[in-house]
Amino acid sequence: MPDASTADAVHPLPSPAAQAERLIELGVHEIAGIPAEDIRAFAGTAGRGRDVLLAVHPDRAPASALAPLLLRDGKPGFVVVDMPDVDRFAPTAVELPDTPLYFVAGPDRGDHMANWSPEEALPALTKDGRTPLVLTEGVHWVLQQPAVLERNLCFMTIGSRLRKANGTLDARTPAIWISNGTGRDGRERRNAPKVGWCWWGNRHTWLGFASASGREGQ
């Protein structure tokens, strides 16, 4: 597999303690119903020198509540209008720690997989010992380090899928990118962070596949 993207090296994550304060500042602890001191205490358990993202379990803080907290060029994030079921996109083929708070180790944007389809990317990530990010983890990453979301270097979060009533998976797969302010987004949202979707079998030259080396709970 080609070398991983350097987004994490160029835009390193803040310390876990700083990430905890960021979540508290944004009110994520209130969304999740977790005392601020609990978030600070959990952040303090991270080992030194580890490249970890502090995440709140999607059962506690869903994507619909987190997306508006994103900010770029003074514009808040949003979920596309044709994804009203965004919170039904649940972890699929990945296992999250069964804890309110957990760490995501070694997040990577997956630039080297741009112009791959999700269908092609998932087995390649698995073969390489990587686990795809779920949507809320991707949002957490951009909340903590907005610079990882760049024009022509955005990413999909294919660890989240929607299972339909008949048991099959919806062909939509979540992604986070930057709005061009066209169509139903509205001109006022140009350059805003955007939670949307792409088809499972389609390729996009400007979307990589965000992944991690692992997860660790409380």
C-alpha positions as CSV (number, residue, x, y, z in Angstrom):
1,M,0.0,0.0,0.0
2,P,1.3,3.5,-0.8
3,D,2.6,5.7,2.1
4,A,-0.1,7.1,4.3
5,S,-1.0,10.8,4.1
6,T,1.1,13.3,6.1
7,A,-1.9,15.3,7.3
8,D,-1.4,14.1,10.8
9,A,2.3,15.2,10.8
10,V,1.7,18.5,9.1
11,H,-1.3,19.3,11.4
12,P,-0.6,17.5,14.7
13,L,-3.3,17.0,17.2
14,P,-3.4,19.1,20.4
15,S,-2.6,17.4,23.6
16,P,-5.4,15.3,25.1
17,A,-5.7,17.8,27.9
18,A,-6.2,20.6,25.3
19,Q,-8.7,18.5,23.4
20,A,-10.7,18.0,26.6
21,E,-10.8,21.8,27.1
22,R,-11.9,22.3,23.5
23,L,-14.8,19.9,23.9
24,I,-15.9,21.6,27.1
25,E,-15.6,25.0,25.5
26,L,-17.9,23.9,22.7
27,G,-20.4,22.4,25.1
28,V,-19.9,18.8,23.9
29,H,-19.9,17.6,27.5
30,E,-23.5,19.0,27.9
31,I,-24.6,17.4,24.7
32,A,-23.2,14.1,25.9
33,G,-24.4,14.4,29.5
34,I,-20.8,13.9,30.8
35,P,-19.4,16.1,33.6
36,A,-16.6,18.3,32.4
37,E,-14.3,16.9,35.1
38,D,-14.8,13.4,33.8
39,I,-13.6,14.5,30.4
40,R,-10.6,16.2,31.9
41,A,-9.8,13.1,34.0
42,F,-10.1,10.7,31.0
43,A,-7.8,12.9,28.9
44,G,-5.2,12.7,31.7
45,T,-5.0,8.9,31.2
46,A,-3.4,9.2,27.7
47,G,0.2,8.1,27.5
48,R,2.8,10.8,26.7
49,G,3.8,11.3,23.1
50,R,0.8,9.4,21.7
51,D,-1.0,10.7,18.7
52,V,-4.5,10.2,19.9
53,L,-7.9,11.9,19.3
54,L,-10.3,12.2,22.2
55,A,-13.7,11.1,21.1
56,V,-17.2,10.9,22.6
57,H,-19.2,7.8,21.7
58,P,-21.8,8.6,19.0
59,D,-24.6,7.3,21.3
60,R,-23.8,10.2,23.5
61,A,-22.9,12.9,20.9
62,P,-24.5,12.2,17.5
63,A,-23.2,13.7,14.2
64,S,-26.3,16.0,13.9
65,A,-25.3,17.7,17.2
66,L,-21.6,17.9,16.5
67,A,-21.6,19.1,12.8
68,P,-22.9,22.7,13.6
69,L,-19.9,23.1,16.0
70,L,-17.5,22.9,13.1
71,L,-16.2,26.3,11.9
72,R,-14.3,27.4,8.9
73,D,-13.9,31.0,7.6
74,G,-16.3,32.0,10.3
75,K,-19.0,29.7,8.9
76,P,-20.5,26.8,11.0
77,G,-20.7,23.3,9.7
78,F,-23.9,21.7,8.5
79,V,-25.4,18.4,7.4
80,V,-26.7,18.2,3.8
81,V,-30.5,18.5,3.5
82,D,-30.8,15.1,1.8
83,M,-29.2,13.4,4.8
84,P,-31.9,13.8,7.6
85,D,-31.1,10.3,8.7
86,V,-27.5,11.1,9.4
87,D,-27.6,9.8,13.0
88,R,-28.8,6.4,11.8
89,F,-25.4,5.8,10.1
90,A,-23.9,3.6,12.8
91,P,-20.5,1.9,13.2
92,T,-20.4,-1.0,10.8
93,A,-17.5,-3.6,10.5
94,V,-15.7,-1.6,13.2
95,E,-16.0,-2.0,17.0
96,L,-16.1,1.1,19.2
97,P,-15.2,0.8,22.9
98,D,-18.4,0.5,25.0
99,T,-17.5,3.6,27.0
100,P,-18.7,7.3,26.8
101,L,-15.2,8.5,26.1
102,Y,-12.4,6.8,24.2
103,F,-9.2,7.5,22.3
104,V,-8.7,7.1,18.5
105,A,-5.0,6.3,17.8
106,G,-3.1,7.6,14.8
107,P,-5.8,9.2,12.7
108,D,-4.9,9.6,9.1
109,R,-6.7,11.3,6.3
110,G,-5.9,8.7,3.6
111,D,-4.8,11.1,0.9
112,H,-3.0,8.3,-0.9
113,M,-6.4,6.7,-1.5
114,A,-8.0,9.6,-3.3
115,N,-9.9,8.5,-6.4
116,W,-10.6,5.1,-4.8
117,S,-14.2,4.0,-4.2
118,P,-15.3,3.1,-0.6
119,E,-15.8,-0.4,-1.9
120,E,-12.1,-0.6,-3.0
121,A,-10.8,1.3,0.1
122,L,-12.3,-0.8,2.9
123,P,-10.5,-4.1,2.2
124,A,-7.2,-2.2,1.5
125,L,-7.4,-0.5,4.9
126,T,-8.2,-3.8,6.6
127,K,-5.3,-5.5,5.0
128,D,-3.0,-2.7,6.2
129,G,-4.2,-3.1,9.8
130,R,-6.1,0.1,9.8
131,T,-9.7,0.8,10.9
132,P,-11.9,3.3,9.1
133,L,-13.1,6.3,11.1
134,V,-16.8,6.5,11.9
135,L,-18.5,9.8,11.1
136,T,-18.5,11.3,14.6
137,E,-14.7,10.5,14.9
138,G,-14.1,12.5,11.7
139,V,-16.1,15.4,13.0
140,H,-14.2,15.3,16.3
141,W,-10.9,15.4,14.4
142,V,-11.9,18.5,12.5
143,L,-13.2,20.1,15.7
144,Q,-9.8,19.6,17.3
145,Q,-7.7,20.4,14.2
146,P,-9.7,22.3,11.6
147,A,-6.7,22.4,9.2
148,V,-7.0,18.8,8.4
149,L,-10.0,19.7,6.2
150,E,-8.4,21.3,3.1
151,R,-9.7,22.1,-0.4
152,N,-9.2,19.0,-2.6
153,L,-7.9,17.1,0.5
154,C,-11.1,16.0,2.4
155,F,-12.1,12.6,3.5
156,M,-14.8,9.9,3.8
157,T,-15.7,8.1,7.1
158,I,-16.7,4.7,5.8
159,G,-16.8,3.1,9.3
160,S,-20.4,4.5,9.5
161,R,-23.1,2.8,7.4
162,L,-26.9,2.8,7.4
163,R,-28.5,-0.7,7.5
164,K,-31.9,-0.7,5.9
165,A,-35.0,-2.4,7.2
166,N,-34.4,-5.4,4.8
167,G,-30.9,-5.9,6.2
168,T,-29.0,-4.5,3.3
169,L,-26.6,-1.5,3.6
170,D,-27.6,1.8,2.2
171,A,-25.4,2.8,-0.8
172,R,-24.6,6.2,0.7
173,T,-21.4,6.6,2.7
174,P,-20.6,9.6,4.9
175,A,-17.9,12.2,4.1
176,I,-16.7,15.5,5.4
177,W,-15.7,18.2,3.0
178,I,-15.9,21.9,2.2
179,S,-19.0,23.4,0.6
180,N,-18.8,25.2,-2.7
181,G,-22.0,27.1,-1.9
182,T,-23.8,25.6,-4.8
183,G,-27.2,23.9,-5.1
184,R,-29.2,23.4,-2.0
185,D,-26.2,24.2,0.2
186,G,-26.8,27.9,-0.5
187,R,-24.3,30.6,-1.5
188,E,-24.0,31.7,2.1
189,R,-22.5,28.4,3.0
190,R,-19.6,28.6,0.6
191,N,-16.4,27.4,2.4
192,A,-18.3,26.0,5.3
193,P,-17.5,22.5,6.6
194,K,-20.0,20.0,5.3
195,V,-21.2,16.6,6.3
196,G,-22.6,14.8,3.3
197,W,-22.4,11.5,1.5
198,C,-21.1,9.7,-1.6
199,W,-22.1,6.5,-3.3
200,W,-20.4,3.2,-2.1
201,G,-19.1,2.5,-5.6
202,N,-18.1,5.9,-6.8
203,R,-14.6,7.5,-6.9
204,H,-13.7,11.1,-6.1
205,T,-10.3,12.7,-6.7
206,W,-10.6,15.0,-3.7
207,L,-11.7,12.5,-1.1
208,G,-9.4,10.2,0.9
209,F,-10.4,7.6,3.5
210,A,-9.9,8.6,7.1
211,S,-8.6,5.7,9.3
212,A,-7.0,5.0,12.6
213,S,-4.5,2.4,14.0
214,G,-6.9,1.5,16.8
215,R,-9.2,2.6,19.6
216,E,-8.9,2.5,23.4
217,G,-11.7,3.0,26.0
218,Q,-11.8,3.8,29.6
